[in-house]
Amino acid sequence: MKRPLLVALALALLLSELDQTVFATALPTVVGELDGVADMLWVNTAYLLAGTVTMPVVGRLSDLLGRKPLLVTGLLVFVAGSVLGGLATSIDVLVAARTVQGLGAGGMIILVQAVVADAVPARERAPYLSAVAAVFAVAAVAGPVLGGWLTDGPGWRWAFWLNLPVGGAALVAVALLLHEPRRAPGRLRLDVAGITLLTVAVTAVVLLASWAGTRYPYTSPVVLGLAVLTLGSTAAFVAVEHGVAEPILPLSLFADRTFSAAVLAGLAMSVAMFGTVGYLPTYLQLVTGLSPTAAGMAMLSLVAGIGLCTVGSAQLVRRTGRYRALTLAGSVVTAGALGLLATLTPATPLPLTCAYLFGLGAGIGCAWEVLVVVVQNASPPDLVGTATAANSFVREIGVCLGSALVGAAFVARLGRELPAAATDLTPTAVRRLSPDLQAAVATAYNDALTPVFAALVPVMALAVVALLGLREVPLARSLRGVGSDLATTEGPRRAQR
């Protein structure tokens, strides 16, 4: 695979992943300037929702039309949304901009992984996907740091403006360097009913995860209505997909035991990973007493664990062709690291906390991208994009559920543990409190969050159980289907149907 193209794909992926997290620290300033505190939730929810809905659609269309048209379109839409966001003068325009960005970015990780699958045989694929995982990990940690720096420096609008040169470079590189074979012309039949029902189901489940227990009580009509809508639209979607010629999400994929086990394990891991990572930077500031910059540096231990073990596991897969033991080990190590994080106290030495974070990253790194290889290898050649989309779609649902469920449990516990005098939990405000009150806040925050880490251990146990049923399907040593001419210099290959 040509390195300049891999760099371009990494840039495209970096943009989409950074914009999921860059507003985490900038959001209070943004909504303050635009007088939109009441709609603050939608700045990130709109991006997440649009991207999640787009995933299976983009994956299926890329199998039918090719990766390149979808990548170019996605980058153009993303850049257009960035321009709209940079010019936003109201919260409504900002939310609209984030929606447009999400529509463009939603299929980015799927298309990048599918392009790699087209170009590189499954046995050789893990090292390339490890680069994808590295970008993903860097974006998860660097996003909040970058958002804070931009807010304090040139201004939050630069979170949008920086996308223009980077997105433009990625767009030009993809247009010039990505070459695909001609696909046999045929009538495109869109699964309109499936797309509509899937959109309703995803919207309902994202809103349910975001609102239940926070904005609305669990027993409120809104939450109960969303739960009913989620179940009803999901059941209708399954019924429709059984009867259409070109389903947007072929349910036959899930009949394969290896595919289903890998997808389920990825779901459990995404719930645990994002349910944990979202609150660790604030924990390090309020409980350990680190500055925002120091907390970001401490989080690099997590990134180091992910990076080192992703690269190491990729090389093992490439050399041995085996992956079952790696994915099982990764899930067990992740569960163990969560159990160790549950033992943290305000007196825990920082190096020991960083060691636990490294262990968490190591477990995730052993399995995260290897599971993508498993999913792609278990799917038919002409459904690689669709299978990749299904896997990413389920993981994104896990991200929503992990963030929302952990957040709801943590906030509920914190409300019971927090001293009445501590009404402002920003790190700056806490530092102004008396030493005794600071210690009380640190204890309350610790006691509210660490039991949630313990509750995530059974979630990872579910991943272990799923992976015990994983069949070790031999990884292909050659390209099996429609692909680009990136892996060789022989020019376009013929489609092998």
VMD Tcl script that draws the C-alpha trace (Angstrom):
set ca {
  {0.00 0.00 0.00}
  {1.43 3.39 -0.99}
  {2.57 5.37 2.02}
  {1.31 8.78 0.76}
  {-2.18 7.31 0.43}
  {-1.97 5.75 3.90}
  {-0.99 9.19 5.26}
  {-3.95 10.77 3.44}
  {-6.33 8.17 4.85}
  {-4.87 8.73 8.33}
  {-5.45 12.48 7.98}
  {-9.06 11.91 6.95}
  {-9.60 9.59 9.90}
  {-7.85 11.98 12.29}
  {-10.23 14.78 11.30}
  {-13.34 12.71 11.91}
  {-12.14 11.31 15.24}
  {-10.75 14.60 16.60}
  {-14.06 16.33 15.99}
  {-15.78 13.80 18.24}
  {-13.71 14.94 21.23}
  {-12.31 18.41 20.49}
  {-15.36 20.18 21.89}
  {-15.26 18.36 25.22}
  {-13.23 21.18 26.80}
  {-14.32 24.00 24.50}
  {-18.07 23.48 24.93}
  {-18.68 25.76 27.96}
  {-17.03 28.68 26.17}
  {-18.80 27.94 22.88}
  {-22.30 27.82 24.31}
  {-21.57 30.87 26.44}
  {-20.59 32.97 23.42}
  {-23.54 31.76 21.35}
  {-26.04 31.95 24.24}
  {-27.01 28.32 23.84}
  {-26.59 26.64 27.21}
  {-30.01 24.98 26.91}
  {-28.95 23.29 23.67}
  {-25.41 22.39 24.76}
  {-26.11 18.66 24.57}
  {-26.84 18.87 20.85}
  {-23.42 20.21 19.84}
  {-21.89 16.78 20.33}
  {-25.04 14.65 20.06}
  {-25.80 15.98 16.57}
  {-22.33 15.00 15.35}
  {-22.51 11.57 16.96}
  {-26.04 10.88 15.77}
  {-25.42 11.91 12.16}
  {-22.22 9.88 12.01}
  {-23.77 6.75 13.52}
  {-26.75 6.81 11.13}
  {-24.43 7.29 8.15}
  {-22.14 4.32 8.90}
  {-24.16 1.37 7.54}
  {-25.39 3.42 4.57}
  {-21.87 4.41 3.55}
  {-20.58 0.89 4.07}
  {-23.22 -0.65 1.79}
  {-22.93 2.04 -0.87}
  {-19.15 1.67 -0.95}
  {-19.58 -2.03 -1.80}
  {-21.89 -1.09 -4.66}
  {-20.26 2.10 -5.96}
  {-16.65 1.90 -4.79}
  {-14.74 3.44 -1.90}
  {-13.31 6.46 -3.71}
  {-16.59 8.26 -4.57}
  {-17.78 7.89 -0.99}
  {-14.46 9.05 0.49}
  {-14.31 12.13 -1.73}
  {-17.95 12.97 -1.01}
  {-17.50 12.45 2.72}
  {-14.47 14.76 2.84}
  {-16.29 17.44 0.83}
  {-19.31 17.28 3.14}
  {-17.08 17.37 6.22}
  {-15.18 20.42 4.99}
  {-18.46 22.16 4.10}
  {-19.72 21.52 7.64}
  {-16.47 22.93 9.02}
  {-16.94 26.15 7.06}
  {-20.50 26.44 8.33}
  {-19.32 25.85 11.90}
  {-16.53 28.41 11.64}
  {-19.05 31.03 10.52}
  {-21.76 30.08 13.04}
  {-23.38 33.02 14.81}
  {-26.00 31.07 16.77}
  {-26.29 27.74 18.52}
  {-28.80 26.54 15.90}
  {-26.32 27.12 13.08}
  {-23.58 25.43 15.11}
  {-25.73 22.34 15.68}
  {-26.57 22.27 11.96}
  {-22.86 22.51 11.15}
  {-22.06 19.65 13.49}
  {-24.78 17.57 11.83}
  {-23.27 18.20 8.39}
  {-19.82 17.34 9.73}
  {-21.16 14.10 11.20}
  {-22.74 13.11 7.88}
  {-19.37 13.53 6.20}
  {-17.30 11.92 8.93}
  {-19.60 9.01 9.78}
  {-18.28 6.67 7.14}
  {-14.65 7.74 7.33}
  {-13.33 4.98 9.58}
  {-15.32 2.38 7.65}
  {-13.99 3.55 4.29}
  {-10.41 3.72 5.55}
  {-10.61 0.18 6.91}
  {-12.34 -1.03 3.73}
  {-9.66 0.53 1.49}
  {-7.01 -1.29 3.52}
  {-9.01 -4.53 3.15}
  {-9.19 -4.00 -0.63}
  {-5.45 -3.42 -0.89}
  {-3.90 -5.81 1.63}
  {-4.53 -9.55 2.22}
  {-5.99 -10.41 5.62}
  {-2.76 -12.09 6.80}
  {-0.81 -8.84 6.14}
  {-3.55 -6.41 7.12}
  {-3.11 -6.02 10.88}
  {0.00 -3.75 10.70}
  {-1.89 -1.30 8.49}
  {-4.92 -1.35 10.74}
  {-2.63 -0.76 13.71}
  {-1.84 2.61 12.15}
  {-5.59 3.26 12.07}
  {-5.81 2.34 15.75}
  {-2.92 4.68 16.57}
  {-4.74 7.58 14.92}
  {-7.90 6.63 16.81}
  {-6.09 6.57 20.17}
  {-4.24 9.84 19.57}
  {-7.51 11.57 18.60}
  {-9.30 10.28 21.70}
  {-6.70 11.78 24.03}
  {-5.53 14.78 22.00}
  {-9.01 16.08 21.16}
  {-9.85 17.56 24.59}
  {-6.32 18.94 24.95}
  {-6.46 20.60 21.53}
  {-9.93 21.96 22.25}
  {-8.74 23.55 25.49}
  {-5.66 25.05 23.85}
  {-7.67 26.52 20.97}
  {-10.26 27.95 23.35}
  {-7.61 29.64 25.50}
  {-5.57 30.76 22.47}
  {-6.77 31.58 18.95}
  {-10.42 30.74 19.73}
  {-12.76 27.77 19.43}
  {-13.64 28.56 15.80}
  {-10.19 27.30 14.86}
  {-11.43 23.81 15.71}
  {-13.34 24.23 12.45}
  {-10.88 26.30 10.42}
  {-8.02 23.83 10.95}
  {-10.08 21.21 9.15}
  {-9.90 23.12 5.88}
  {-6.19 22.77 5.01}
  {-5.92 19.26 6.49}
  {-9.15 18.10 4.88}
  {-8.18 19.72 1.59}
  {-4.83 17.93 1.57}
  {-6.51 14.60 2.34}
  {-9.08 15.22 -0.39}
  {-6.45 15.96 -3.06}
  {-4.35 12.96 -2.04}
  {-7.32 10.56 -2.11}
  {-8.44 11.91 -5.50}
  {-4.98 11.45 -7.02}
  {-3.66 8.33 -5.29}
  {-6.63 6.03 -4.74}
  {-7.20 3.89 -7.84}
  {-9.99 1.35 -8.02}
  {-10.91 -1.15 -10.74}
  {-14.00 -0.54 -12.80}
  {-17.10 -2.04 -11.30}
  {-19.71 -3.73 -13.41}
  {-22.53 -1.24 -14.06}
  {-25.84 -2.16 -12.57}
  {-29.02 -0.64 -11.25}
  {-28.57 0.75 -7.76}
  {-31.42 -0.34 -5.53}
  {-31.44 1.53 -2.24}
  {-33.05 -0.07 0.78}
  {-35.10 3.04 1.59}
  {-37.31 1.32 4.17}
  {-34.29 -0.18 5.90}
  {-32.41 3.13 5.95}
  {-35.46 4.93 7.35}
  {-36.11 2.39 10.11}
  {-32.42 2.23 11.00}
  {-32.28 6.01 11.25}
  {-35.28 6.02 13.60}
  {-33.81 3.22 15.73}
  {-30.38 4.83 16.00}
  {-31.82 8.26 16.76}
  {-34.02 6.78 19.48}
  {-31.22 4.78 21.11}
  {-28.74 7.70 21.04}
  {-31.30 10.04 22.60}
  {-32.25 7.35 25.11}
  {-28.61 6.90 26.12}
  {-28.04 10.67 26.29}
  {-31.20 11.68 28.16}
  {-32.18 8.78 30.43}
  {-31.27 9.53 34.01}
  {-29.76 12.93 33.18}
  {-32.15 15.24 31.38}
  {-35.22 13.10 32.11}
  {-35.95 10.54 34.87}
  {-35.85 6.89 33.85}
  {-39.61 6.56 34.35}
  {-40.55 9.72 32.44}
  {-42.85 9.45 29.39}
  {-40.02 10.70 27.15}
  {-37.60 7.97 28.22}
  {-40.22 5.22 28.14}
  {-41.42 6.43 24.74}
  {-37.87 6.37 23.36}
  {-37.40 2.84 24.72}
  {-40.57 1.67 23.00}
  {-39.57 3.45 19.78}
  {-36.12 1.84 19.87}
  {-37.52 -1.67 20.30}
  {-40.31 -1.19 17.78}
  {-38.19 0.32 15.02}
  {-35.46 -2.29 15.57}
  {-37.97 -5.13 15.25}
  {-39.44 -3.55 12.12}
  {-35.94 -3.09 10.67}
  {-35.10 -6.76 11.19}
  {-38.36 -7.79 9.51}
  {-37.74 -5.52 6.52}
  {-34.11 -6.63 6.05}
  {-35.22 -10.25 5.70}
  {-37.30 -9.40 2.63}
  {-35.29 -6.95 0.49}
  {-32.92 -7.81 -2.35}
  {-30.19 -5.32 -1.37}
  {-30.42 -4.89 2.42}
  {-28.52 -1.97 3.93}
  {-27.33 -4.32 6.69}
  {-27.49 -7.97 5.55}
  {-28.53 -10.02 8.56}
  {-26.90 -13.07 6.99}
  {-23.56 -11.68 8.18}
  {-24.57 -12.33 11.77}
  {-25.29 -15.99 10.99}
  {-21.53 -16.53 10.93}
  {-20.38 -17.40 14.45}
  {-16.96 -15.82 14.05}
  {-18.40 -12.55 12.72}
  {-20.98 -12.31 15.50}
  {-18.47 -13.15 18.25}
  {-16.02 -10.50 17.01}
  {-18.74 -7.85 16.72}
  {-20.12 -8.61 20.19}
  {-16.63 -8.47 21.71}
  {-16.02 -5.13 19.99}
  {-19.30 -3.80 21.42}
  {-18.33 -4.81 24.96}
  {-14.85 -3.32 24.57}
  {-16.18 0.00 23.24}
  {-18.61 0.27 26.19}
  {-15.76 -0.35 28.64}
  {-13.21 1.82 26.83}
  {-15.28 4.93 26.27}
  {-17.15 4.59 29.52}
  {-13.78 4.77 31.27}
  {-11.73 7.19 29.19}
  {-14.32 9.97 29.25}
  {-13.93 10.60 32.99}
  {-10.27 9.79 33.61}
  {-8.81 13.24 32.69}
  {-11.13 15.00 35.15}
  {-10.42 12.32 37.75}
  {-6.69 12.97 37.46}
  {-7.28 16.69 37.98}
  {-9.77 16.58 40.86}
  {-8.50 13.55 42.75}
  {-4.79 13.44 41.97}
  {-4.42 17.23 41.78}
  {-2.83 17.39 38.34}
  {-3.07 20.39 36.04}
  {-4.97 19.91 32.74}
  {-1.67 19.61 30.86}
  {-0.24 17.14 33.37}
  {-3.45 15.10 33.25}
  {-3.14 14.95 29.48}
  {0.46 13.76 29.82}
  {-0.61 11.08 32.29}
  {-3.21 9.86 29.78}
  {-0.36 9.22 27.36}
  {0.34 6.05 29.35}
  {-2.99 4.76 28.06}
  {-2.05 5.77 24.50}
  {1.35 4.08 24.92}
  {-0.33 0.84 25.96}
  {-2.68 0.95 22.99}
  {0.07 1.87 20.54}
  {2.67 -0.67 21.63}
  {0.26 -3.59 21.88}
  {-1.58 -2.73 18.67}
  {1.72 -2.81 16.76}
  {2.90 -5.93 18.59}
  {-0.37 -7.82 18.05}
  {-0.38 -6.78 14.38}
  {3.06 -8.30 13.85}
  {2.06 -11.51 15.63}
  {-1.02 -11.86 13.44}
  {1.03 -11.21 10.31}
  {3.66 -13.81 11.24}
  {1.48 -16.54 12.70}
  {-1.93 -15.99 11.12}
  {-3.52 -16.61 14.52}
  {-5.72 -14.19 16.40}
  {-8.02 -16.02 18.84}
  {-5.53 -16.10 21.72}
  {-4.66 -12.43 21.19}
  {-8.26 -11.24 21.33}
  {-8.94 -13.36 24.41}
  {-5.79 -12.09 26.14}
  {-6.72 -8.50 25.29}
  {-10.18 -8.88 26.79}
  {-8.84 -10.52 29.96}
  {-6.15 -7.84 30.42}
  {-8.74 -5.09 29.86}
  {-11.01 -6.63 32.50}
  {-8.07 -6.92 34.90}
  {-7.03 -3.30 34.34}
  {-10.59 -2.13 35.03}
  {-10.54 -4.13 38.24}
  {-7.28 -2.44 39.25}
  {-8.67 1.02 38.41}
  {-11.56 0.22 40.74}
  {-9.05 0.03 43.62}
  {-7.79 3.62 43.14}
  {-7.90 6.01 46.10}
  {-6.81 9.64 46.48}
  {-3.61 8.30 48.05}
  {-2.69 6.03 45.12}
  {0.73 7.05 43.73}
  {0.54 8.57 40.25}
  {3.03 6.07 38.72}
  {0.79 3.20 39.86}
  {-2.28 4.89 38.33}
  {-0.35 5.33 35.07}
  {0.62 1.65 35.19}
  {-3.06 0.70 35.44}
  {-3.85 3.00 32.50}
  {-1.05 1.39 30.49}
  {-2.58 -2.02 31.26}
  {-5.97 -0.82 30.08}
  {-4.43 0.42 26.84}
  {-2.45 -2.81 26.42}
  {-5.58 -4.92 26.67}
  {-7.45 -2.76 24.19}
  {-4.45 -2.72 21.83}
  {-4.22 -6.51 21.74}
  {-7.78 -6.90 20.47}
  {-9.27 -3.68 19.02}
  {-7.97 -3.74 15.44}
  {-7.39 -7.50 15.34}
  {-11.16 -7.88 15.69}
  {-11.59 -5.74 12.57}
  {-9.39 -8.18 10.64}
  {-11.49 -11.06 11.99}
  {-14.73 -9.39 10.88}
  {-13.40 -8.65 7.39}
  {-11.91 -12.12 6.96}
  {-15.20 -13.77 7.96}
  {-17.29 -11.77 5.46}
  {-17.85 -12.42 1.74}
  {-15.49 -10.42 -0.52}
  {-18.28 -8.31 -1.99}
  {-19.56 -7.36 1.48}
  {-16.31 -6.19 3.10}
  {-17.48 -2.58 3.28}
  {-20.86 -3.58 4.63}
  {-19.33 -5.91 7.22}
  {-16.84 -3.24 8.32}
  {-19.72 -0.77 8.59}
  {-21.78 -3.21 10.67}
  {-18.85 -3.69 13.05}
  {-18.18 0.07 13.38}
  {-21.90 0.78 13.72}
  {-22.25 -1.64 16.64}
  {-19.10 -0.19 18.23}
  {-20.50 3.33 17.91}
  {-23.65 2.21 19.70}
  {-21.30 0.90 22.39}
  {-19.62 4.30 22.58}
  {-23.01 5.94 23.14}
  {-24.09 3.40 25.73}
  {-20.75 3.39 27.54}
  {-20.54 7.15 27.81}
  {-24.19 7.55 28.81}
  {-24.51 4.64 31.25}
  {-21.22 5.34 33.00}
  {-22.08 9.04 33.12}
  {-25.51 8.41 34.61}
  {-24.20 6.00 37.25}
  {-21.30 8.29 38.14}
  {-23.40 11.46 38.39}
  {-25.99 9.70 40.57}
  {-23.31 8.48 42.98}
  {-21.48 11.80 42.98}
  {-24.65 13.62 43.98}
  {-24.85 11.47 47.10}
  {-21.14 11.66 47.97}
  {-20.34 15.32 47.26}
  {-20.13 17.83 50.13}
  {-22.95 20.39 50.03}
  {-20.45 23.28 49.98}
  {-18.89 22.10 46.70}
  {-21.21 23.44 44.02}
  {-18.64 24.11 41.28}
  {-16.56 21.08 40.25}
  {-14.28 22.74 37.73}
  {-10.62 22.07 38.64}
  {-9.94 25.80 39.01}
  {-12.85 26.29 41.41}
  {-11.90 23.24 43.49}
  {-8.37 24.56 43.95}
  {-9.83 27.68 45.60}
  {-11.52 25.60 48.30}
  {-10.01 24.97 51.71}
  {-7.67 21.96 51.99}
  {-10.25 20.00 53.97}
  {-12.96 20.63 51.40}
  {-10.59 19.79 48.54}
  {-9.88 16.46 50.22}
  {-13.62 15.84 50.64}
  {-14.26 16.56 46.95}
  {-11.42 14.25 45.92}
  {-12.79 11.46 48.11}
  {-16.34 11.97 46.80}
  {-15.19 11.96 43.17}
  {-13.08 8.84 43.75}
  {-15.82 6.98 45.60}
  {-18.34 7.85 42.91}
  {-16.23 6.75 39.93}
  {-14.23 3.71 41.01}
  {-17.27 1.45 41.61}
  {-18.31 2.20 38.03}
  {-14.97 0.81 36.85}
  {-15.72 -2.35 38.81}
  {-19.16 -2.58 37.18}
  {-17.48 -2.61 33.75}
  {-15.53 -5.79 34.56}
  {-18.58 -8.04 33.87}
  {-19.01 -6.22 30.56}
  {-15.54 -7.36 29.54}
  {-16.35 -10.82 30.87}
  {-19.10 -10.86 28.24}
  {-16.44 -10.19 25.59}
  {-14.37 -13.12 26.90}
  {-17.38 -15.45 26.73}
  {-18.14 -14.31 23.18}
  {-14.55 -14.84 22.06}
  {-14.46 -18.35 23.50}
  {-16.83 -19.20 20.65}
  {-14.55 -17.64 18.05}
  {-13.44 -20.03 15.31}
  {-9.86 -19.56 14.10}
  {-10.62 -19.09 10.39}
  {-7.34 -19.05 8.40}
  {-6.46 -15.53 7.30}
  {-6.34 -15.08 3.54}
  {-2.87 -14.62 2.08}
  {-4.19 -13.06 -1.13}
  {-6.85 -10.52 -2.05}
  {-10.18 -12.24 -2.44}
  {-12.42 -9.74 -4.15}
  {-12.91 -6.26 -5.49}
  {-9.87 -4.22 -4.58}
  {-7.73 -1.30 -5.58}
  {-4.31 -1.43 -7.17}
  {-2.62 -0.16 -4.04}
  {-0.91 -3.33 -2.95}
  {0.91 -3.99 -6.19}
  {2.26 -2.11 -9.15}
  {0.38 -4.26 -11.64}
  {-2.52 -1.89 -12.13}
  {-6.19 -2.51 -11.48}
  {-7.22 -6.07 -10.70}
  {-10.32 -7.64 -12.08}
  {-13.26 -8.11 -9.76}
  {-13.44 -11.68 -8.55}
  {-17.03 -12.41 -7.73}
}
mol new
graphics top color blue
foreach p $ca { graphics top sphere $p radius 0.5 }
foreach p [lrange $ca 0 end-1] q [lrange $ca 1 end] { graphics top cylinder $p $q radius 0.2 }
display resetview
